[in-house]
Amino acid sequence: MNKVGEMIVMWNADLEVTEVLTTTFTIEAHILDPDKNMDWWFIGICVNTNDQTKRNLWKVIERRKE
């Protein structure tokens, strides 16, 4: 969005990140926890106060729910 900013995802060695996706607004990671036999998605969202940008962000989030 032509602004300075960064997001970072960090995890410990007990977890396995199998897939990473990024959009203008999000960083997403598919996480496997072999000790618990579980998998889940982490989604970090960069929020913006601009109304049009927020509408675009919600579109991204709605698609991820599918």
LUMZA-516734 format. One record per residue (C-alpha): x, y, z; residue in one letter; residue number from 1. Coordinates in nm, 3 decimals, decimal comma, padded with zeros to 5 digits. Each point is the difference from the previous one (the first is absolute). Layout:
BEGIN
[tise [X Y Z] 'A' NUM]
...
END
This chain:
BEGIN
[tise [00,000 00,000 00,000] 'M' 1]
[tise [00,305 00,224 -00,051] 'N' 2]
[tise [00,051 00,035 00,372] 'K' 3]
[tise [00,285 -00,115 00,219] 'V' 4]
[tise [-00,080 -00,302 00,213] 'G' 5]
[tise [00,082 -00,362 00,049] 'E' 6]
[tise [-00,145 -00,315 00,148] 'M' 7]
[tise [00,195 -00,300 00,118] 'I' 8]
[tise [-00,105 -00,349 00,108] 'V' 9]
[tise [00,223 -00,197 00,235] 'M' 10]
[tise [-00,044 -00,351 00,139] 'W' 11]
[tise [00,192 -00,254 00,201] 'N' 12]
[tise [00,152 -00,324 -00,125] 'A' 13]
[tise [-00,292 -00,207 00,133] 'D' 14]
[tise [-00,227 00,130 -00,277] 'L' 15]
[tise [00,023 -00,042 -00,374] 'E' 16]
[tise [-00,107 00,273 -00,242] 'V' 17]
[tise [-00,111 -00,173 -00,319] 'T' 18]
[tise [-00,132 00,291 -00,203] 'E' 19]
[tise [00,025 00,380 00,009] 'V' 20]
[tise [-00,234 00,233 -00,189] 'L' 21]
[tise [00,011 00,378 -00,015] 'T' 22]
[tise [-00,231 00,272 -00,122] 'T' 23]
[tise [00,025 00,377 00,021] 'T' 24]
[tise [-00,171 -00,023 00,339] 'F' 25]
[tise [00,090 -00,340 00,146] 'T' 26]
[tise [00,266 -00,258 00,065] 'I' 27]
[tise [-00,135 -00,352 00,040] 'E' 28]
[tise [00,173 -00,317 00,112] 'A' 29]
[tise [-00,125 -00,359 00,007] 'H' 30]
[tise [00,134 -00,149 00,324] 'I' 31]
[tise [00,044 -00,367 00,091] 'L' 32]
[tise [00,043 -00,106 00,363] 'D' 33]
[tise [00,112 -00,363 -00,018] 'P' 34]
[tise [-00,001 -00,043 00,380] 'D' 35]
[tise [-00,372 00,081 00,015] 'K' 36]
[tise [-00,084 -00,142 -00,343] 'N' 37]
[tise [-00,160 00,335 -00,095] 'M' 38]
[tise [00,022 00,245 -00,286] 'D' 39]
[tise [-00,130 00,354 -00,018] 'W' 40]
[tise [00,041 00,331 -00,183] 'W' 41]
[tise [00,154 00,312 00,150] 'F' 42]
[tise [-00,118 00,320 -00,171] 'I' 43]
[tise [00,166 00,329 00,092] 'G' 44]
[tise [-00,187 00,308 -00,120] 'I' 45]
[tise [00,142 00,344 -00,063] 'C' 46]
[tise [-00,285 00,243 00,069] 'V' 47]
[tise [-00,038 00,335 -00,173] 'N' 48]
[tise [-00,232 00,288 00,092] 'T' 49]
[tise [-00,086 00,094 -00,360] 'N' 50]
[tise [-00,362 -00,102 -00,075] 'D' 51]
[tise [00,070 -00,136 -00,350] 'Q' 52]
[tise [00,301 -00,194 00,124] 'T' 53]
[tise [-00,208 -00,148 00,283] 'K' 54]
[tise [-00,264 -00,113 -00,252] 'R' 55]
[tise [00,271 -00,173 -00,205] 'N' 56]
[tise [00,138 -00,161 00,315] 'L' 57]
[tise [-00,343 -00,141 00,088] 'W' 58]
[tise [-00,024 -00,150 -00,350] 'K' 59]
[tise [00,329 -00,183 00,061] 'V' 60]
[tise [-00,120 -00,125 00,339] 'I' 61]
[tise [-00,334 -00,116 -00,140] 'E' 62]
[tise [00,179 -00,203 -00,269] 'R' 63]
[tise [00,216 -00,166 00,265] 'R' 64]
[tise [-00,307 -00,120 00,191] 'K' 65]
[tise [-00,079 -00,225 -00,296] 'E' 66]
END
